[in-house]
Amino acid sequence: MTGALQPGRDSGDEPGRDGIRRDETGRVSPMRLLHRRLRPRPRPRFKGPSFNRLVPNIMTLLGLCAGLTSMRYALDGRFGAAVVAVTVAAAIDGLDGRLARMLKATSRFGAEFDSLADFLCFGVAPAFVLYLWSLHRAGAFGFIPCMMFAVCMALRLARFNAALDSAPGPAYAYNFFTGVPAPAGAGLVLFPLFVGLEARTLGWDWLLMIASFPLVCAVVLVGVALLLVSTLPVWSFKNFKMPAEYVLPTFLGVGVFAALLVADPWAAMAAGGLIYIGMLPFSVRSFRRLKREAEAMRVPPDQTHVG
């Protein structure tokens, strides 16, 4: 029968358009209104990455801001503050990648963003600071080493990104960079500025004159630029194992260096650059020894005594 009520169902008690059930007269029961108000509302769910995945990119952004700030300090003639800003960018660069791996937040966007930030912080900013500090006195020729350094830094970062998509190298090469890494290159190229700031603090005008001489800065820029694009194996300290008897002396040395960094930062940074340069021959020797050992293991046993 058309229009008949189905058994067990009251048409006057069905919910209206607002979702509230009403009686035959169209009124809403106060108990139902109270129940509706006290009922917990569903929590809205947002689509997108978690905040943990954004933390490494936020740190990279802070490092980029530190690099830009160093250029601003250099324009104001505050070269000490400019060096500190580049150092802060280097410290952040050493943390954001490790933090991304710990939080499992690695992404292609993060890798590309990190490379762009590294190019500005360690390729453009140091050369810009040195140009304003010393090389501008050489005119147009003073810009050539700065441009060469920035170009070599871009090539070094591009080679590093290309290596991420290529097949993994031999196991003995895992603990080595190919060429000097970007943050270390920025620290090495600022070595004349470290020496000049220390000489100014000590009142040694003759050393300040030598360190700020445009030819000296140009030679340092070109030399570090060649180290960036070289195939020199450099320790990366990713999986560096230290003998147990060297652990305590290492802690002592790090403590002494930290104390020197607080007491006399420019001398400590200059000493750090010299230590890093002195480490390169030992890094090459270690790489060659590991390579010989790996190649010796590939030789079949019946060919080891031939001849």
C-alpha positions as CSV (number, residue, x, y, z in Angstrom):
1,M,0.0,0.0,0.0
2,T,1.4,3.3,-1.0
3,G,2.4,5.6,1.9
4,A,2.0,2.9,4.5
5,L,4.5,2.9,7.3
6,Q,6.9,0.1,7.5
7,P,6.7,-2.0,10.6
8,G,9.2,-1.1,13.3
9,R,9.9,2.3,11.9
10,D,8.4,5.7,12.8
11,S,8.5,8.2,10.0
12,G,8.1,11.1,12.5
13,D,11.3,10.0,14.4
14,E,13.6,10.2,11.4
15,P,16.5,12.7,11.4
16,G,16.0,15.9,9.5
17,R,18.4,17.7,7.2
18,D,20.5,18.8,10.2
19,G,20.9,15.3,11.4
20,I,18.7,15.7,14.6
21,R,15.8,13.3,15.2
22,R,12.4,15.0,15.8
23,D,9.1,13.7,17.0
24,E,5.7,13.9,15.2
25,T,5.3,17.6,16.1
26,G,8.7,18.6,14.8
27,R,10.1,19.3,18.2
28,V,13.5,18.1,19.4
29,S,13.8,16.3,22.7
30,P,16.0,18.1,25.3
31,M,17.8,14.8,26.1
32,R,18.7,14.3,22.5
33,L,20.1,17.9,22.3
34,L,22.1,17.3,25.5
35,H,23.4,14.0,24.2
36,R,24.4,15.6,20.9
37,R,26.3,18.4,22.7
38,L,28.1,16.0,25.0
39,R,29.0,13.6,22.3
40,P,32.8,13.8,21.4
41,R,33.4,15.4,18.1
42,P,35.5,13.5,15.6
43,R,39.1,14.8,15.5
44,P,40.0,16.3,12.1
45,R,42.8,14.5,10.3
46,F,45.2,16.5,8.2
47,K,47.1,15.0,5.3
48,G,50.8,15.8,4.9
49,P,54.2,14.8,6.4
50,S,54.8,14.7,10.1
51,F,56.7,17.4,11.8
52,N,59.7,15.1,12.4
53,R,60.2,14.9,8.6
54,L,60.3,18.7,8.4
55,V,63.0,19.2,11.1
56,P,66.0,18.4,8.9
57,N,64.8,20.8,6.2
58,I,64.2,23.5,8.8
59,M,67.8,23.1,10.0
60,T,69.0,23.4,6.4
61,L,66.9,26.6,6.1
62,L,68.6,28.0,9.2
63,G,72.0,27.2,7.7
64,L,71.1,29.0,4.5
65,C,70.0,32.0,6.6
66,A,73.4,31.9,8.4
67,G,75.2,31.9,5.1
68,L,73.2,34.9,3.9
69,T,73.8,36.7,7.2
70,S,77.6,36.2,6.8
71,M,77.4,38.1,3.5
72,R,75.5,40.9,5.2
73,Y,78.1,41.2,7.9
74,A,80.8,41.3,5.3
75,L,79.1,44.3,3.6
76,D,79.1,46.0,7.0
77,G,82.8,45.3,7.5
78,R,82.2,43.0,10.4
79,F,84.4,40.1,9.1
80,G,84.6,38.4,12.5
81,A,80.9,38.0,12.7
82,A,80.8,36.9,9.0
83,V,83.3,34.1,9.9
84,V,81.1,33.0,12.8
85,A,78.0,32.9,10.6
86,V,79.8,30.6,8.1
87,T,81.0,28.4,11.0
88,V,77.4,28.1,12.3
89,A,76.3,27.1,8.8
90,A,79.0,24.4,8.7
91,A,77.9,23.1,12.1
92,I,74.3,22.9,10.9
93,D,75.3,21.2,7.7
94,G,77.0,18.5,9.8
95,L,73.9,17.9,11.8
96,D,70.9,18.0,9.4
97,G,72.0,15.0,7.3
98,R,72.6,12.8,10.3
99,L,69.3,14.0,11.9
100,A,67.5,13.1,8.7
101,R,68.8,9.6,8.7
102,M,68.0,9.2,12.4
103,L,64.4,10.4,11.9
104,K,64.1,8.4,8.6
105,A,63.2,11.7,6.9
106,T,65.6,11.6,4.0
107,S,64.0,12.7,0.7
108,R,65.1,13.9,-2.7
109,F,63.8,17.4,-1.9
110,G,66.0,17.5,1.2
111,A,69.0,16.4,-0.7
112,E,68.5,19.0,-3.4
113,F,67.7,21.8,-0.9
114,D,70.8,20.9,1.1
115,S,73.0,21.1,-2.0
116,L,71.7,24.5,-2.9
117,A,72.2,25.8,0.6
118,D,75.8,24.3,0.6
119,F,76.6,26.1,-2.6
120,L,75.6,29.5,-1.1
121,C,77.0,29.0,2.4
122,F,80.3,27.4,1.3
123,G,80.8,28.4,-2.3
124,V,79.5,32.0,-2.6
125,A,79.6,33.4,1.0
126,P,83.4,32.6,1.7
127,A,84.5,34.0,-1.7
128,F,82.3,37.0,-1.2
129,V,83.8,37.7,2.3
130,L,87.3,37.3,1.0
131,Y,86.6,39.6,-1.9
132,L,85.4,42.4,0.4
133,W,88.2,41.8,2.8
134,S,91.1,41.7,0.5
135,L,90.6,40.9,-3.2
136,H,88.6,44.0,-4.1
137,R,91.9,45.9,-4.0
138,A,93.1,43.9,-7.1
139,G,90.2,45.2,-9.2
140,A,88.7,43.0,-11.8
141,F,91.5,40.4,-11.4
142,G,90.5,39.9,-7.8
143,F,87.1,38.6,-8.9
144,I,88.6,35.8,-11.0
145,P,89.7,33.5,-8.0
146,C,86.4,34.1,-6.3
147,M,84.5,33.0,-9.4
148,M,86.7,30.0,-9.9
149,F,86.1,28.9,-6.3
150,A,82.4,29.2,-6.6
151,V,82.3,27.3,-9.9
152,C,84.5,24.5,-8.5
153,M,82.2,24.3,-5.4
154,A,79.2,23.9,-7.7
155,L,80.9,21.1,-9.7
156,R,81.9,19.4,-6.5
157,L,78.3,19.4,-5.2
158,A,77.0,18.2,-8.6
159,R,79.4,15.3,-8.6
160,F,78.3,14.4,-5.1
161,N,74.6,14.4,-6.1
162,A,75.4,12.3,-9.2
163,A,77.2,9.8,-7.0
164,L,74.0,9.3,-5.0
165,D,72.2,7.9,-8.0
166,S,75.1,5.7,-9.2
167,A,76.0,2.2,-8.2
168,P,77.7,2.0,-4.8
169,G,81.5,1.9,-4.9
170,P,83.8,-0.6,-3.2
171,A,83.4,-1.2,0.5
172,Y,86.9,0.3,1.3
173,A,85.8,3.6,-0.3
174,Y,82.8,4.1,2.0
175,N,84.7,6.0,4.6
176,F,86.2,8.5,2.1
177,F,85.0,11.6,0.2
178,T,86.2,12.2,-3.3
179,G,87.8,15.6,-3.0
180,V,87.6,18.0,0.0
181,P,84.0,18.3,1.2
182,A,82.2,21.6,1.0
183,P,82.3,22.7,4.6
184,A,85.9,21.9,4.9
185,G,86.6,23.8,1.7
186,A,85.0,26.9,3.2
187,G,87.0,26.6,6.3
188,L,90.3,26.2,4.4
189,V,89.6,29.1,2.1
190,L,89.0,31.4,5.1
191,F,92.4,30.6,6.5
192,P,93.9,34.0,5.5
193,L,91.1,35.7,7.3
194,F,91.6,33.7,10.4
195,V,95.3,34.6,10.4
196,G,94.4,38.3,9.7
197,L,91.9,38.5,12.6
198,E,94.4,36.9,14.9
199,A,97.2,39.3,13.8
200,R,94.9,42.3,14.4
201,T,94.1,41.0,17.9
202,L,97.8,40.6,18.7
203,G,98.8,43.9,17.0
204,W,101.1,42.2,14.5
205,D,100.6,44.6,11.5
206,W,103.2,42.8,9.4
207,L,101.3,39.5,9.6
208,L,98.0,41.2,8.9
209,M,99.5,42.8,5.8
210,I,100.7,39.4,4.5
211,A,97.5,37.6,5.2
212,S,95.3,40.3,3.6
213,F,97.6,40.7,0.5
214,P,95.4,39.9,-2.5
215,L,97.9,37.5,-4.1
216,V,97.9,35.4,-0.9
217,C,94.1,35.1,-0.8
218,A,94.0,34.4,-4.6
219,V,96.5,31.5,-4.2
220,V,94.5,30.0,-1.3
221,L,91.2,30.3,-3.3
222,V,92.6,28.6,-6.4
223,G,94.4,25.9,-4.3
224,V,91.2,25.0,-2.3
225,A,89.1,25.1,-5.5
226,L,91.4,22.5,-7.1
227,L,91.1,20.3,-3.9
228,L,87.3,20.5,-4.2
229,V,87.2,19.0,-7.7
230,S,90.1,16.7,-7.3
231,T,89.9,12.9,-6.9
232,L,91.8,13.0,-3.6
233,P,90.4,10.5,-1.1
234,V,89.6,12.3,2.1
235,W,88.4,10.8,5.3
236,S,84.7,11.3,5.9
237,F,84.6,9.8,9.4
238,K,81.3,8.0,8.7
239,N,82.4,4.7,10.0
240,F,85.8,5.6,11.4
241,K,87.0,3.1,14.0
242,M,89.6,4.2,16.5
243,P,91.9,1.9,18.5
244,A,91.1,1.7,22.1
245,E,94.4,3.1,23.2
246,Y,93.8,6.3,21.2
247,V,90.3,7.1,22.7
248,L,91.5,8.9,25.8
249,P,94.2,11.0,24.1
250,T,91.6,12.0,21.5
251,F,89.2,13.2,24.2
252,L,92.0,15.2,25.8
253,G,92.9,16.8,22.4
254,V,89.3,17.7,21.7
255,G,89.0,19.3,25.2
256,V,92.2,21.3,24.6
257,F,91.0,22.5,21.2
258,A,87.6,23.5,22.7
259,A,89.3,25.5,25.4
260,L,91.5,27.2,22.8
261,L,88.4,27.9,20.7
262,V,86.8,29.7,23.5
263,A,90.0,31.6,24.6
264,D,91.3,32.5,21.2
265,P,88.9,31.5,18.4
266,W,90.9,32.8,15.4
267,A,94.0,31.0,16.4
268,A,92.0,27.8,17.0
269,M,90.4,28.0,13.6
270,A,93.7,28.7,11.9
271,A,95.2,25.7,13.7
272,G,92.2,23.6,12.7
273,G,92.9,24.4,9.0
274,L,96.5,23.5,9.3
275,I,95.6,20.2,11.1
276,Y,93.1,19.4,8.3
277,I,95.7,20.0,5.6
278,G,98.2,17.9,7.4
279,M,95.7,15.1,7.6
280,L,95.2,14.8,3.8
281,P,98.5,12.8,3.2
282,F,97.5,10.3,5.9
283,S,94.1,10.0,4.3
284,V,95.6,9.2,0.9
285,R,97.9,6.6,2.5
286,S,95.0,4.9,4.3
287,F,92.9,4.7,1.1
288,R,95.8,3.2,-0.9
289,R,96.5,0.6,1.8
290,L,92.8,-0.4,2.0
291,K,92.7,-0.6,-1.8
292,R,95.8,-2.8,-1.9
293,E,94.3,-5.1,0.7
294,A,91.0,-5.4,-1.2
295,E,92.8,-6.1,-4.5
296,A,95.0,-8.8,-2.8
297,M,91.9,-10.6,-1.5
298,R,90.5,-10.8,-5.1
299,V,93.6,-12.6,-6.4
300,P,93.0,-16.4,-6.5
301,P,95.2,-18.3,-4.0
302,D,97.0,-20.3,-6.8
303,Q,98.2,-17.1,-8.4
304,T,99.7,-15.5,-5.3
305,H,103.0,-17.4,-5.6
306,V,103.3,-17.3,-9.4
307,G,106.8,-16.1,-10.4
